[in-house]
Amino acid sequence: MKLQKLAVMSVLVALSAVLTLLIKIPFPTAPFLIYEPGDVPILIGGLLFGPLAAMGMTVAISILLGLFVANLNPVFGVIMHIIATGILSVVAASIYKGTIKSARRGLVLGATAMTIVMPLLNVWLNPIFYGMPRDAVLKLLVPAIIPFNFLKSFINILFTALIFPRILIWYKRNIPESFKD
């Protein structure tokens, strides 16, 4: 049964990669910030399989994207993606207790945590990885970085909240009891 879980998690990581590569929407006030819906499959996997699985899928997709997506600094991209998606998905999965209400609470708290932590990391890490002056990053916080992280996380949790109940119903009907553990 663990092999089945691993297979489902692998499909979710692959779906995350496809969504990340195919759907890219630049943020209007800072076009270098790009929305991709790739966190949605990771969130679903985290809710289905728990916080450890959420973190494992996050690391897997982050490394895959770091290897195959052109980026000025792939190490920075991998680190930031692991932290951002990790916070979002691990918090949501940790709070989820098998009910739609707890899934929604976890998703909102995960998005809130990501929205709070990512601007702080941008202020700290952008100067290190991009040689960008800290003042320049600080000037982008209110018009770009904070709204971008807020919108990205909340759009992803909205899609997840709409999709997850249907997946959960299918999962409960079609997956053997031993797979749920």
N, C-alpha and C positions, 0 to 999 in steps of 0.2 A: 504494500500500500504506500510506502514511502516513495517508491518509484513513481507512482501515479501523482503524488503531490509534487514531486520534483518536475514531472512532465508538465503539469498545469502551470507551475511557477515559471518554467522555461517559456511556455507559450505566452504568458503574461509579459515577460521580459521582452520577447520578440515583438509583441504587439506594442509595447511601450516604445521600442526602437522605431517601428514603422510610423507610429503617430508623431514621434519627435522629428523624424526625417521628412515626413510629408506635410505636416501642418506647422507653419512658422508664421507668426503674426508679430511684426515689429511694434513695439510700444511707441505711441505717437510722440511723446516728449523726449524719448531717448531711443532711437531706432536700433541701437546696439543691444538693447534688452529685448529679447524675443520670447513670446509666449509659445509654448508647445504643450499639447495635452498628454504628454507621455507619462505624467504622474498618475493618471487615472487607473491604468492597469496595475500599477504598483500598489496604489491604495486598495484596490479590490483584492489583490493577493494578500495584502497585510490584514485586511478584515477577515478574509477566509482562513488564513493560516497562522496569524499572530505576528507579533512585533519582530521576532527573530527572522522570520521569513521575509517580512517587509524590508528589514535591513539587508538581508542577503540579496534580494532582488534589486534593491537600490544600488548596492555595490556592483552587482553584475552589469546593470544597464549603464552605470556611470563609467565603468571601465570600457565597455563596448563603445560607447559614444566617444570616449576619449581617444580610442584607437582609430575609429573610422570617420570621425567628423572633423573636418578642418577647423582648427581653433588656433588663435594666436598663442595660447598657452594651455596645452591640453592638461597639464598637471593641475593648474588652477581650476580648469573646467571640471575635472573629475572630483577634486576636493569640494568645490562649491556645490556640485550636483549631489554628492553623497550627503553633505550636510543639509542642504535644502530639502531634498526629497526624503532623506532619512528622518529629519525632524517631523515633517508633515506625516509621513506614513507610519512611523514608529509610535508617535503620540496617538494617532487615530486608532491604530491596532491595539495599543495598550489599554485604551479606555473602552473599546468595544467589548461588550459582554453578552453577545448573542441576540440582542434586540435591535430593531431599527432605531429606536430612541437613543440607545448607547452608541450606535454607529454614527448618528448625526452629531451627538455631543463630541465624540472623538474626532470626527472630521473638522468640526468648528474649532476645537481646541488645537488640533494639529495645524490648521491654517493660521490661527492666531499666533502660535509659537513660531511658525516659519516667518510670518510677517514681522515679528519682533526681532528675531535672531539675525535674519539675513542682512538687514541694513547695517547692523553692528559689524558683521563679518566683512561686508563690503568696505566699510571705513577702515577696518584693520588690514584686510588682505589685498585689496586693489592696489594700494601703494607698493606692496611687496612684489606682487606678481606682474603688475603692469608698469611699475615705475611712475604711476600716476600720483600727482601731488595730493596729499590728504585733503587739502582745502578744496580741490576740484571735486573730490568724492563727496565731501560735506555739502557742497553747493548743489549736488544732484539728489541729495536725500529726499527733500520734500517734493520737488517737481517730478522726480522719476523713480528713484529706487524704492521708496516706501510704497507709493501707489502701485508700482509694477508688482512687487511681491504680494501685496494685498490682493490685487486683481487675479494674478496667476494662481495663487493658492485657493482663493474662493471660487474661481471658475472651475478649477479641477475638482474641488469638493462638491460643487453643485452637480457636475456631470456624474461624479461617483454616487452621490446621494440619489440621483435619478435612476441610475443603472443597477446599483447594488441590490436593492430589494428584489428585483427580477432574477438576478443571478443567484441570490440566496435561496429563493423559492426553487429554482431549477436544481441547485446544488443539494438541497435537502431531499428532493425527490429522486435524484439520479445517482448520487454518490453513496456507496455503501457506508454503513455506520463506522466501520473500522477506518475509513478514509478521513473521517471528521476529527479523529483524535490527533 
